């Protein structure tokens, strides 16, 4: 398996070819399945032809029902269990929409009850703005999202976290510096013609600084426009990504090439 590459294929195909326990961190923002108003009868082709404004991706529609989405997520985390190193973590960004308010919590419940993983921590990702603003007459405008930190059961006290020791008592007990579970970061990396829900390089970089060891390997099963890969490149980490959209893979490689060129300029200076 080649590192520092985005594979244009389904993530389950990529993970089936990856060596067991080879990845330090899994970092991703999966599709949220928040567009339930489309209904399961919609297909990508007729959704495009009818010009629905809520079509977020060029090769995927968020139209599973809750049971299907939970089953998909359980299958995903069982695959994670195969490729993730001992004491590695899954950094999983999830949110909810007005049309699917409880789906997020059903999904998390399915992970902790039907896979080897448990919640190690929960991070609040505070965005720089709340755009687009909520048009609901009674629901609050959300300006933050969840990032769930999952580890395997039994590794709750041993999963990797880059906390520094600030003092050691006579008894030998160590005290660690604070890293707060409130991270403020840019909303996203701007528009992409093939993905209306791009991720935040700033957030990814801050998360990797906490949870990924030096020279570690990061996997993103939903690489999209390449945000996780760009963050890894900026942090001098290795990455493997999966993305079903060929258009997004090309877009991501263009972003990575720009990042390489900027890095080379800095080294020359």
N, C-alpha and C positions, 0 to 999 in steps of 0.2 A: 504494500500500500504506500503510495507516494504522499509525502507530507507537503504542506503549503500548496494545496490544490483543491479546487472546487469541482466536485464530480456532478455532471449533469445527469442525475438519475434520482430515483426514489431513495429516501434515506435508509429504508430497510435493506436495499441492495448494497449500499455502501457499508452499512454496519455488518452485514453478513460476511464481508470480505476483510474486515478489520481484525487484527489479532486480539485475542482476549486480554482484558486488563491493560490496554495500551494507551488510554486517554487519561490525562490528569483532570481535566474539567470539561463538562458539557455545558455550553452556554448558548441559549437560544431564546427567541421570542416566537413561539408557534402561532399559527393562525388561531384566532380566538373563538371562531365559530359563532360570531355575533350577528350574522346576517340571516337569521332564521325566517325572516319575512319572505324570503325567496321561495321557501318550501323545497322539499326533497325532489319534486318533479322537475325542477329547473336544471338545465344542463349549461355547461359553459358556453356552448355555441348559441343557444337561443337567448341566453342572458345577454351576451354581447350584441346580438342582432336587435334586441329590443332596447338597447341603450340604457340599461339600469345604471344609475349614477353610483350605486353602492358596490359595484364590482371592484374589488381591491387588487386582485392579482390577474395576470394574463393567463395563468394555467391552473387556477384553483378557485372554487366557490365555497364560502363558509355556510354550507347548508345541511350539515349533518343534524340529526336530532341528538338530544342529550345522551341517550344510551349509546348511539353510534360513536359519538365523540369520546365518551369515557372508555369504550372498548378500544378505540384507536390509541388513546393515551396510555392505557395499561399495556398494550402491545409494545408501544414505544419505549416505556420504562423497563420492560423486560429485556429489550434489546440494549438499552443503556447499561443494564446490569452486567451484560456480557463484556462490553468494551471498556468500562470505567475501571480505573485502578482502585485498589483498596485505599480507603480514606480519601477518595476523590469526591467531588460534589457536582450536582446538577443545578445550574443557575437558570431558573425557569420563570420567564416574565409572562404573567397572565393578567388580563383585565376582563371586564364584562361590559355588555352593552344594554341599552334600553329594551331591546327585544330578547335578551337572554340574561336576565339579572342573576339567576341562581346557578347557571351552568358552570361558572368558575368554581364554586364551592363543591358541586357534585364531582367535578373533575379532580380536585385536590383530594377529596374523600376517596375516590376510586384509586388514586395513587397510593395512599397510605394504608389502604385495606386490601389491595389486590396485587401489590408488588413488594419487592424487598426494601423499598425506600420509605423513609419517614421525613418529617419536616425537621430540619436542623436549625433553621432560622427563617425569619421573614423580614425582607427589606422594603422600605417605602421609597420608591423612586419618585421624587418630587420634580415635576417638569418645570421648565422656565415659563411656560404659559399654558392656558387651558384650552387653546384653540384646537378644534372648533368648539365654540361654546354650546352648552346644552340648551335645547329649545323646549325642554319639558317644563310644564307649569309648576311642578312640585318636586322634581328631583334635583339635587345639588349638582353644580358643575364640577366635574372631577379634574383635579390638577395633579393627581398622583396615581401610580399603579403599583401592583405587587411585583416583587421579585422573590420567589420562593427558593430557598436554599434546601435542596434535598440531599440527604446522605443515606447510606444503607443502615438498616436497623443494626444496632450493636456498634456503630461507628460514631455515635453522637458525641462522644468525648475525645475522639481521635482524628476526625476529618481535618484536612489541611486548612489552615488559616494563617495568614502572614501577620500575626500579632507579635509585637516585640516585647521582650521581657524588660520591665522598667525597674524592678527591684526583686530581691530574694531575701525572705525572712530567715532568721536563725534556724527555724524549723525546716527550712528547705522549700517552703511554699513560695511559688513564684507569683508575682503580680504583673499584669500585662497592660499595655497602653490601650486606651479606649479607641475603638473603631465603632462609630455610631451606625445604627441600622436605618439611617435617614440619608439618602444620597440625592443631591440635587444635580441634575444633568440636563443637557439639551434634549428637546422633544424627539428629534430625529435628525437625519442627515440630509434633509431636503427631498425634493421631488424626484421620482423615478417614473418614467412612462409605463413601466411594467409592474409597479408595486406602489400602491397608495398608502401603505402602512410600513414605511421604512423604519429602521431601528436607530439607536443613538450610539455612535462611536464613543462619545464622551462617557456614557454610562458603562458600556462594555469595558473600556479601559480601566475605569475605577473598580469595577467588579473583579476583573482579572488581577489587578494589583493586590487585591485582598486574598483571593482564593487560588491563584495559580502559582506554582513554584517556578523558579527561574528556569528558562529554556523548556518550559512545559509544553505539552501538546493539548490543544483545545479542539473540540468537535462541535460543529453547529449543523444539526440535521435539516434546518430550514434557513439556508444561508441568504436567500433573497438577493438583495443588491450588494451583498458583500461586507456588511458592517462589521461583523465579528472578525472576519479575516483582516480588514483594515486595522482594527484595534489590536489584533495580534501582531501585525507587522509593525505598528508603532511601538509596541511593548517588547519587541524582539522575542516573541513567542512563536511556536509552530501551530499550524492549524490544518484541519481537514474539514471540508464542507460538503453538503449535499444540497442540490437545488434542481427541481424538476423543470424549471423554465430555462430554456436555452437563451432567451433574450436577457434574462437577469444574470445568467452566468457570464455572458459577454460584457454586460454593464459592470458587473463586479470586477472582472479582470481589468477593465479600463481604469476603474478606481484604484485597484492595486498597483497598476503600472505607474499611475500618478504618485501614489504613496512611495513607491520605490525611488522614483526620480527625486522627490523631495528629500528622502532620506539620504540619497547619494550627494545631493547639494550640501546638506548639513555636514556630512563627513568631510567633504572637500574644504569647506570653510574652517 
